[in-house]
């Protein structure tokens, strides 16, 4: 996932060892790709990918702001050059246009965004937007586990009530659990194998 550094200066390490020498410093506003935090020898570390593609680590207490992805859920909205009424319109975004949410300003009155072409600007905080959850391997694993559990539950219900005297509605419930489990499992597998590493 993408994030922006909020601290004034952050040391970057090549390994998860606070005693090693940091080889770079990240300044406030620098964008990074990060993975879930890892605990090593009692200290929390965040794996990151630098703009050069190099894998590195920063301390777990580093303050970052996750860059979320959103989509316009109204007919259109003007993306302005500055966060103020009457500012020059940079471009107009149509319904379902996707963008990255960079910053919320002035008590949610304005939102700084970046469209998928890299153009940055501001939209009104009253704009109807939908946050799009990015696919992650962790989300895929969760759905695989959940789907597997539903499949097992469905199989147990169907096969334990397969006799002629069993109630039909209970068996129907079992088939429902089987279908739901299969769909969730497939969805989880797709998410796991297509999510960025």
Secondary structure, DSSP 8 states (H G I E B T S, - for coil): -EEEE-SSEEEEBSSS-TTS---EEEETT-EEEEEEEEEETTEEEEEEE-TTS-EEEEETT--EEE-EEEEE-SSEEEEESSSSTT--EEEEEETT-EEEEEEEETTTTEEEEEETTS-EEEEETTS-EEEE----HHHHHHHHHHHHHHHHHHHHHHHHT-STTS-HHHHHHHHHHHHHHHHHHHHHHHHHHHS--
